[in-house]
């Protein structure tokens, strides 16, 4: 699998505390009004409407200007050495900001500074305690787009006793931080965000979160590749390690940490150990989305409430829901994983039995269980953005254990697992992939086996008899051989589906990914599309050949063998191209369990399905037209004679009726689904697509070949000749054995002469 990791486009690239004016001066407002007035019409009604529109636009612009003035113009800026000193009213109240851009060193100002912001200063390569020492009252530091910042001294932030947040953004050459750089920081320090730098190792975080838990610790967009054992120890509501290059998480990597939300989104996660998440206390949200992980270790996730594993195509198997003691929400990659949560006994019977036994509580513990009260933990996590710390004097999260009502309770030595109905799971099974077996019905499973075997045997017989003789440039024989081969491919597809359904019966969602994304489903889908198109093409040519032979019996320019071969070659090319398109991304064979290209989410997929249905509908109408003309071309006496009516009319009605019964429902319901009005679901459509439509493959050998008099004669001739060959072989062996015994008494000369005249067995 490709190790490309997509980045969430909703992430904000820049963090800038400066206020941006959304609307310019009064001149621009006047020009907007003037430009709008140029488009007025002469009608009074239009004039009235445009006047109201102008008034509303001017009012909106005026309101925005006032708000902009309130945030910027009421905060006068004092310029000192390319730095702006101003009082903050937009993000931090009652704070003074020193905002510098393009500086070589941090200037000293004679004011109390709370917020230090440095933007786009390429000349600053290192920072130390001396650089920031004049500003001992700093609460927030923002270093943004520092392209040449490569070193931070270990004592840079140690004398800032009021520091609450530190932002280091876009420091592309910052590869390493001192391991003790965050030791001895302010006890009020709550936010650490180092984003889009070039860090390869996370420094020691053990001093962070004591005594108050951190709100956010973020190392997003760095170059982290391995999380070692005991590598991270901290207390935080959110630990965000998103969009790095983390491939390996060793056992007990977060040992001793207390983390409410852990996000490893956008990493490779190729090698997760069995105990990677062991040692984390109170972990309630885990995000492993946009990764190439294959296995999810569940050890240490008993307190987990929200699990996100979206867009992780390599993880084909989800652990049993009973291994998550407290899970409430799951956002997964495949819908059949939600089927696993919905039917846990079928998904993992051993885990189901184990937890079923463990959930049996003695009767004397029932009353204790009712009277036992658990603490409910708040779900208010601090999301990305700036935080007002004015009221954050008390810790809000880690004052109680992360155990919630009706989830994981340990009473009398037993663990009561959550009921699976309490787990909300996405994406939910949809119309194309419901939580059911491939066939869906037991009778359909039996019928598919019968139809598949009958079609296989019948078409093999036809091909053996047809290929026994040379074509002798016979157009019908050539077309019947192509039809038999196409129906033979359909039989292989049916038996392939039937076998997979037999293997995965009652637990298909455990095999869904392997089957639908594997080679077997692609082969089956290719065979069914190829055979259906080739079969329709051969049937059309057979019908045209019959129509031409009867309607134009006296004409000499009939369908020649050479022209038929050329037309049939085009049919083969068309069938192969149509069957190959889903393999190239136009629609998909992996959309459903029956491996048919039913993906219509994109325009290309809709056009593809529309082409298949249109071709089938046009072919049926053509055959209907030809057979009606064949019937009407017969004379009145022939059509009304007893034998003529019994033979011609019956055969034509059977041919047309069989094709209509097999193709018309599929075409009708297919077109209604394309138009956005599906009349049946996938469960019922399987009856049409897997049973009714393939009946043609079983009926065609009988209707076009086996039941004809010429085929019976050829079959009888083949069997007779085969029997004569066996009898002759026995006679030859007897004669040869007798003559051999007699020649033993002859002289060598007579024996050599006699051997030349006897047939050898």
Secondary structure, 3 states (H helix, E strand, C coil): CCCCCCCCCCCCCCCCCCCCCCCCCHHHHHHHHHHHHCCCCCCHHHHHHHHHHHHHHHHHHHHHHHHHHHHHHCCCCEEECCEEEEEECCCCCCEEEEEEECCCCCCCCCCCCCEEEEECCCCCCEECHHHHCCCCCCCEEEEECCCCCCEECCCCCCCCCCCCEEEEECCCCCCCCCCCCCCCCCCCCCEEEEECCCCCCCCCCCCCCCCCCEEEEECCCCCCCEECCCCCCCEEEEEECCCCCCCEECCCCCCCCEEEEEECCCCCCCEECCCCCCCCECCCEEECCCCCCCCCCCCCCCCCCEEECCCCCCCCCCCCHHHCCCCCEEECCCHHHHHHHHCHHHHCHHHHHHHHHHCCCCHHHHHHHHHCCCCCCCCCCCCCCCCCCCCCCCCCCCCCCCCCCCCCCEECCEECCCCHHHCEEECCCCCCCCCCCCCCCHHHHHHHHHHHHHHHHHHHHHHHHHHHCCCCCCHHHHHHHHHHHHHHHHHHHHHHHHHHHHHCCCCHHHCHHHHHCCHHHHHHHHHHHHHHHHHHHHHHHHHHHHHHHHHCCCCCCCCCHHHHHHHHHHHHHHHHHHHHHHHHCCCCCCCCCCCCCCCCCCHHHHHHHHHHHHHHHHHHHHHHHHHHHHHHHCCHHHHHCHHHHHHHHHHHHHHHHHHHHHHHHHHHHHHHHHCCCCCCCHHHHHHHHHHHCCHHHHHHHHHHHHCCHHHHHHHHHHHHHHHHHHHHHHHHHHHHHHHHHHHCCCCHHHHHHHHCCCCCC
